Amino acid sequence: MRAAYRILAGLVAIGVVLQAMFIALAWFLAIKDMDDGLVIDKNYDGNIGHTLHGQVGVLAIPIIALLLLIVSFFAKVDGGIKWALYVFGLVVLQIVLAFASFAAPVVGLLHGLNAFALLSVASMAARRVARSGQPAAETATA
């Protein structure tokens, strides 16, 4: 369970990095499309970058964060439940900020800032396993 905790926390951190990559792809593709003559208006549904950013952000990361929270109760990681709650809370906040940004685009600044906090906290949660009582390798053999 300790290894599962470490992997899930790491996957959240990796997901945040992918999110940054996807949104960069989305807007560079949009800019290229506009340079090629595409008109972006209210009927524009986005491109593959927007789709990936939305799917990973609304589906994958929240599911992984919820699994991390569930696993934290069984993993016996020092402070593991607390860090899993931090991760889950930041994921929920990230989604709220994303939807609020559509009504008030300036809130998007907080959405971007919160992503850095989520990346940091998820990374710290993953490292909690190594700092806990026994190494993950010993737990796997036990």
C-alpha positions in Angstrom: 0.0 0.0 0.0 2.9 2.3 0.6 4.1 1.8 -3.0 0.6 2.5 -4.2 0.5 5.7 -2.2 3.8 6.8 -3.7 2.7 5.9 -7.2 -0.6 7.7 -6.9 0.9 10.9 -5.5 3.5 10.8 -8.2 0.8 10.4 -10.9 -1.0 13.5 -9.6 2.3 15.4 -9.9 2.9 14.0 -13.4 -0.7 14.9 -14.3 -0.1 18.5 -13.4 3.0 18.7 -15.6 1.0 17.1 -18.5 -1.7 19.7 -17.9 0.8 22.5 -18.5 2.0 20.8 -21.6 -1.5 20.3 -23.0 -2.6 23.9 -22.4 0.6 25.1 -24.1 -0.1 22.8 -27.0 -3.7 24.1 -27.2 -2.9 27.7 -27.4 0.1 27.3 -29.8 -2.2 25.3 -32.1 -4.9 27.9 -31.8 -2.4 30.7 -32.7 -1.1 28.7 -35.6 -4.7 28.0 -36.8 -5.5 31.7 -36.6 -2.4 32.5 -38.6 -3.7 30.0 -41.2 -7.0 31.9 -41.4 -9.2 30.2 -38.8 -11.6 32.5 -37.0 -12.0 31.7 -33.3 -15.4 32.7 -32.1 -18.1 31.4 -29.7 -18.5 28.4 -31.9 -14.9 27.3 -31.5 -14.7 24.0 -29.6 -10.9 24.0 -29.1 -8.4 21.6 -30.4 -6.7 18.4 -29.1 -4.7 20.3 -26.5 -7.9 21.8 -25.0 -9.6 18.4 -25.0 -6.6 16.7 -23.3 -6.3 19.5 -20.8 -10.0 19.2 -19.9 -10.1 15.4 -19.8 -7.0 15.0 -17.6 -8.0 17.9 -15.4 -11.6 17.0 -14.8 -11.4 13.2 -15.0 -8.0 11.6 -14.5 -6.4 13.8 -11.8 -9.5 13.9 -9.5 -9.9 10.1 -9.7 -6.2 9.6 -8.9 -6.5 12.0 -6.1 -9.5 10.3 -4.7 -7.7 6.9 -4.9 -4.7 8.5 -3.1 -7.0 9.6 -0.3 -8.5 6.1 0.0 -5.1 4.4 -0.1 -3.8 6.8 2.5 -5.9 5.2 5.2 -4.2 1.9 4.7 -0.7 2.8 3.6 0.8 3.6 7.1 2.7 6.6 5.8 3.6 9.1 8.5 1.3 12.1 7.8 0.0 10.3 4.7 -3.7 11.0 5.3 -3.0 14.7 5.9 -0.9 15.0 2.7 -3.5 13.1 0.7 -6.2 15.5 2.0 -4.0 18.4 1.0 -3.7 16.9 -2.5 -7.4 16.2 -2.8 -8.4 19.7 -1.5 -6.1 21.4 -4.0 -7.5 19.3 -6.8 -11.1 20.3 -5.8 -9.9 23.9 -5.6 -8.3 23.6 -9.0 -11.5 22.5 -10.6 -13.5 25.2 -8.9 -11.0 27.8 -10.1 -11.2 26.5 -13.6 -14.9 26.8 -13.9 -14.9 30.2 -12.1 -12.4 31.4 -14.7 -14.9 31.1 -17.5 -17.0 33.7 -15.8 -14.1 35.8 -14.5 -11.0 35.2 -16.6 -8.7 36.9 -14.1 -9.4 34.0 -11.8 -7.4 31.9 -14.3 -4.3 33.4 -12.7 -5.2 31.6 -9.5 -5.9 28.4 -11.4 -2.3 28.6 -12.8 -0.8 29.4 -9.4 -2.8 26.6 -7.7 -1.3 24.2 -10.2 2.2 24.9 -8.8 0.9 24.3 -5.3 -0.7 21.0 -6.3 2.5 19.9 -8.1 4.5 20.7 -5.0 2.2 19.1 -2.5 1.7 15.9 -4.6 5.5 15.6 -4.9 5.9 16.0 -1.2 3.2 13.4 -0.5 5.1 11.0 -2.8 8.3 11.6 -0.8 6.5 10.9 2.5 6.8 7.2 1.9 10.6 7.3 1.9 10.6 9.4 5.1 8.3 7.0 6.9 9.4 4.3 9.3 10.5 1.5 7.0 11.6 1.8 3.3 9.1 0.9 0.6 11.2 -2.1 -0.5 11.0 -3.7 3.0 7.2 -3.3 2.9 7.0 -4.9 -0.5 8.9 -8.0 0.7 6.9 -8.3 4.0 
